[in-house]
Amino acid sequence: MYLDSPKKYLLPTARAAVNVCEANHNLYILQGFLVLTMTEWRQMSACRDSEPSLFFPVGTTGPALDYISAAKAICAQCSVREDCLQYALESNQEAGVWGGYAEDERRRLRKRWLAERRRRAV
């Protein structure tokens, strides 16, 4: 879970702290919580060590549906899911599963997202 920008992630366990310290990130304690400050959301993604073919299956039928479901299950547990989806919308990622959304779902979401951005710009 992040608090503000630059992103500050609350780490719930001592094990997470050990993993973070090994990676040499900025780590400190705030009101009894261990807090990690980072600028790159990808470093905290749940999918970073996953098989890429799960997130970029060939096709949208048959076995590809199983891959998409598996990718979405990983996304469902990810602490940076919103950052991932935001990146995909902003950079118009057309392929793969991003932020828990498959290609067709993200296309529909992006249309609504762009319309909302245009409304706010007026």
N, C-alpha and C positions, 0 to 999 in steps of 0.2 A: 504494500500500500504506500503510495507516495503522498507527500505533504504539500510541496510547492516547487517552484523552479529556482535554481537548479534542483532537479529531482532529489528528494530525500526519502529513502525507503526505510520503513520500520522493519527490523529483522526480529522475528519472534523467538529465535532460539540461539543458544550458545554455539551450536554447530554452524549455523549460518554465519556467525561472527568469525569463526575460525576460517571458513571458506573465503570470506571477504578479506580478512587480514592477509591471507596468503596471496590474494590477488592485488594487494597494495592499493586499496581504495581508501578514501577519506571516511573514517569511522569515528563516531563519538557517541556519548551518552547524553540524552535529553530527557529530563523528568523520568528517569528510570527505564527509558527505552533505548535500545541500541539503534542508532540512526546511521545510515549509509548515504553519503552524498555522491551523486553521479551525474554525468551529463549525457551518457550514452545508454539508452533504454535496452538496446540489444544485449548488453552484458548481463542483464537480469532476466532475459527471456527464458521461459520454460522449454522452448524448442531448440535452444542453441546447440544442444548435443544430440538432437533427434535426427533420424534419417530424413534427408530432404525430400525423398520421393513421397513421404506421407503428406507433405504440404504442397507438393507440386505433382499430383498424379496426372497420368495421361488419360484424358477423357473424363466423362462425368457419369458413366454407367458401369455396371458390373463391379470388378474389384476396386475401381477408383472410388466408388461410394464408401467402401470399407476404409480406404486410406483417408478420405475426407472426414469420416466419423472419428477415426483415431486422432487426426490432427486437431479436430475441434475439442476432443477430450483433453488433449494437452493444453490447448488454449484456455479451456475452462478453469484450469488451475494456475494460470499465469498471472503474476503480479503486474505485468506491464501490457496487458491485453489492450487497454485503451490507447496507450502510446503506439502500439503496433498498428491498430486499426486507423488511428489518426494519420500515421505515416503512409499507410496504403491509400487512404483517401486523398491525401495531399499530393502524393506522387503518382497517382492513377495506376496503381499496381493492378494489372488485369489478370494475371495468372496466380494460381495458388490460393492457399488458405492464409488469411491475415486477420489477426484480432478475433479469431473465432468465426469468421465469415468466409464462406466459399465464394467462388468467382461470381456466380449469378446473384447471390444474396448481396454481395458487395456492390455490384453494378447498380442494383435498385437503391441501395443505401446511399451510394455516391450521388445519384441524381437528386435525392432529397437533400443531401448535404450541400451540394452546389446551389440548389435553389434557396436554401436557408442563408448561405453566404451572400448570395446576390441581394436577398431581402435586407440583410443587415447592412450591406454596403450603401443602400439607398438612403 
